[in-house]
Amino acid sequence: MATCIVDVFEIAVTEIRADFKEHGQRQLHWVSPDEAARRVREVELKSMLVAFKPHDKKKRR
């Protein structure tokens, strides 16, 4: 299996369009990083999610 290297960025989602590209092919579930870590099998992704600390929402404008 080949190694995959990714960059991950935190983004603030303000809306979800009903006609998004993969509509009907994917299910959306908004969960905390800890819950997401419980749901994935990949060890590296699980570790990244557990270590993730979101920025304070109150500081965003």
Legacy VTK file of the C-alpha trace (Angstrom):
# vtk DataFile Version 3.0
C-alpha trace
ASCII
DATASET POLYDATA
POINTS 61 float
0.000 0.000 0.000
1.333 3.444 -0.927
1.854 6.176 1.641
-0.477 9.146 1.407
0.635 12.547 2.722
-2.029 15.154 3.437
-2.354 18.664 4.805
-5.342 19.325 7.054
-6.855 22.743 7.674
-9.538 23.906 10.065
-12.371 25.753 8.326
-15.536 27.409 9.585
-18.603 26.068 7.773
-21.413 28.598 7.621
-23.835 26.775 5.339
-24.340 23.517 3.474
-26.031 23.604 0.091
-28.746 21.015 -0.480
-27.354 20.330 -3.968
-23.736 19.612 -2.980
-21.741 17.569 -5.479
-21.987 14.153 -3.761
-25.645 14.566 -2.701
-27.258 11.124 -2.611
-23.852 9.419 -2.474
-22.755 10.524 1.003
-24.347 10.989 4.394
-23.349 14.064 6.414
-22.899 13.782 10.176
-21.438 16.719 12.111
-19.599 15.335 15.136
-16.846 16.413 17.496
-13.240 15.458 16.690
-13.339 12.911 19.531
-16.482 11.271 18.127
-14.947 11.296 14.638
-11.867 9.535 16.058
-14.104 6.822 17.494
-15.699 6.286 14.068
-12.564 5.860 11.929
-10.353 2.798 11.584
-7.144 4.370 10.262
-4.703 4.753 13.159
-2.994 7.878 11.804
-6.299 9.657 11.133
-7.608 8.645 14.563
-4.480 10.093 16.207
-4.784 13.332 14.243
-8.433 13.746 15.278
-7.693 13.085 18.957
-4.894 15.694 18.912
-6.992 18.301 17.059
-7.822 21.391 19.128
-10.248 23.761 17.351
-9.669 27.499 17.599
-11.971 29.477 19.859
-15.139 30.265 17.875
-15.639 33.533 19.796
-12.448 35.002 18.277
-13.677 34.534 14.685
-15.267 37.434 12.842
LINES 1 62
61 0 1 2 3 4 5 6 7 8 9 10 11 12 13 14 15 16 17 18 19 20 21 22 23 24 25 26 27 28 29 30 31 32 33 34 35 36 37 38 39 40 41 42 43 44 45 46 47 48 49 50 51 52 53 54 55 56 57 58 59 60
